[in-house]
Amino acid sequence: MAAKAAAEMERQQARRDLEDRIDSVLPTRITERGLVAEVAGVQFAVGAATLNPSAREALARFAGIVASYRTLVFMVEGHTDPTGNPAKNEALSLARAISVRDYLIAQGVAASKIDVAGLGPANPIADNETAEGRARNRRVEIVMWGEEIGI
């Protein structure tokens, strides 16, 4: 019993360590789906899916951290604000997710561990009534799970 409790404490500490390491480069939160990292530097311009230099830097650091965690898998989710054509927003959100996925692959994350989804404007995290809120909603989130996270 004591060994089982010690192993669980060790697993929880390892998860906290992983969260702290990722949070040092990307804001993270734990959810029922897994650990979610928001690529804060990806404040996409309207209609664009191009990674800016700060996003590339953060993603390179992120890739360096997750490379040592062999069981982690990733869902890269692209988001848009609601301006414009709904069909174009769906395509744009997918293009944003693909842009992040491709960059992570170029940084050494295995392609077989990454899926993508374009969610359009369906899940805003800020008020779409302001320019600042719409800019924040043009984002990518990376959802992670695996043994290291316990989900």
C-alpha positions in Angstrom: 0.0 0.0 0.0 2.8 2.4 0.9 4.6 1.7 -2.3 1.5 2.4 -4.3 0.9 5.7 -2.5 4.6 6.7 -3.0 4.3 5.9 -6.8 1.2 8.0 -7.0 2.9 10.9 -5.3 5.8 10.6 -7.6 3.5 10.6 -10.7 1.7 13.7 -9.4 5.0 15.5 -8.8 6.2 14.5 -12.3 3.0 16.0 -13.7 3.5 19.3 -11.7 7.1 19.5 -13.0 5.9 19.1 -16.6 3.2 21.7 -16.1 5.7 24.1 -14.6 8.2 23.5 -17.4 5.6 24.1 -20.1 4.1 27.0 -18.2 7.5 28.7 -18.3 7.1 29.1 -22.0 3.3 29.0 -22.7 0.4 29.7 -20.4 -1.1 26.4 -19.3 -4.1 25.0 -17.5 -5.2 21.5 -16.6 -8.6 20.4 -17.9 -10.5 17.2 -18.1 -9.2 16.8 -21.7 -5.6 17.2 -20.6 -3.0 19.9 -20.1 -3.8 22.8 -22.4 -1.1 25.3 -23.5 -2.2 28.5 -25.2 0.3 29.7 -27.7 0.2 33.3 -26.4 2.5 34.7 -29.1 0.1 33.6 -31.8 -2.0 36.7 -32.0 -2.9 36.1 -35.6 -3.7 39.0 -37.8 -7.2 38.9 -39.3 -7.2 36.3 -42.1 -3.7 35.1 -41.5 -2.3 31.7 -40.4 1.4 32.8 -40.3 3.4 32.3 -37.1 5.1 35.4 -35.8 8.7 35.4 -34.5 7.7 35.3 -30.8 5.3 32.3 -31.5 8.1 30.4 -33.3 10.4 31.1 -30.4 7.9 29.9 -27.8 7.0 26.8 -29.9 10.7 25.9 -30.3 11.1 26.0 -26.5 7.9 24.0 -26.0 9.1 21.4 -28.5 12.4 21.1 -26.6 10.5 20.5 -23.3 8.0 17.9 -24.6 10.6 15.9 -26.6 11.7 14.1 -23.5 8.2 12.9 -22.6 7.7 9.8 -24.7 4.0 9.1 -24.1 2.6 12.6 -24.7 0.3 13.1 -27.6 -1.1 16.4 -28.9 -4.2 17.9 -30.4 -3.5 21.3 -31.9 -6.7 23.4 -32.1 -6.9 26.5 -34.2 -9.4 29.3 -33.4 -10.6 32.4 -35.0 -12.7 35.4 -34.1 -16.2 35.6 -35.6 -15.5 38.3 -38.2 -16.0 37.3 -41.8 -17.4 34.3 -43.5 -18.1 31.3 -41.3 -16.8 28.8 -43.9 -13.6 30.8 -44.3 -13.2 31.0 -40.5 -13.4 27.2 -40.3 -10.7 26.8 -43.0 -8.6 29.6 -41.4 -8.7 28.0 -37.9 -7.5 24.7 -39.4 -4.7 26.5 -41.3 -3.6 28.0 -38.0 -3.5 24.6 -36.3 -1.6 23.1 -39.3 0.9 25.9 -39.1 1.6 25.1 -35.5 1.7 21.4 -36.1 4.2 21.8 -39.0 6.4 24.0 -36.9 6.4 21.5 -34.1 7.3 18.7 -36.5 10.2 20.8 -37.9 11.4 21.1 -34.3 11.5 17.4 -33.8 8.1 16.4 -32.4 6.9 13.2 -34.0 4.2 13.8 -36.6 2.4 10.6 -35.5 1.8 12.2 -32.1 0.0 15.3 -33.3 -3.5 15.7 -34.6 -5.1 19.0 -35.7 -8.6 20.6 -35.5 -10.0 23.8 -36.8 -12.7 25.0 -34.4 -13.4 28.4 -35.9 -15.0 31.0 -33.6 -16.9 28.3 -31.5 -14.8 28.6 -28.3 -13.9 32.3 -27.6 -11.8 33.0 -24.5 -12.3 36.8 -24.7 -15.0 39.3 -25.6 -15.6 39.5 -29.3 -17.0 43.0 -28.9 -13.5 44.5 -28.6 -10.6 44.5 -31.0 -8.4 43.2 -28.1 -10.8 40.3 -27.4 -11.0 39.4 -31.1 -7.2 39.4 -31.3 -7.0 37.1 -28.3 -9.5 34.7 -29.8 -7.3 34.3 -32.9 -5.2 31.7 -31.2 -4.0 28.1 -31.1 -4.2 25.8 -28.1 -2.2 22.6 -27.7 -4.0 19.9 -25.7 -1.7 17.2 -24.3 -2.3 14.0 -22.6 -0.4 10.8 -21.8 1.1 8.9 -18.8 3.1 11.9 -17.7 -0.1 14.0 -17.2 -2.2 11.1 -15.9 -5.0 11.7 -18.5 
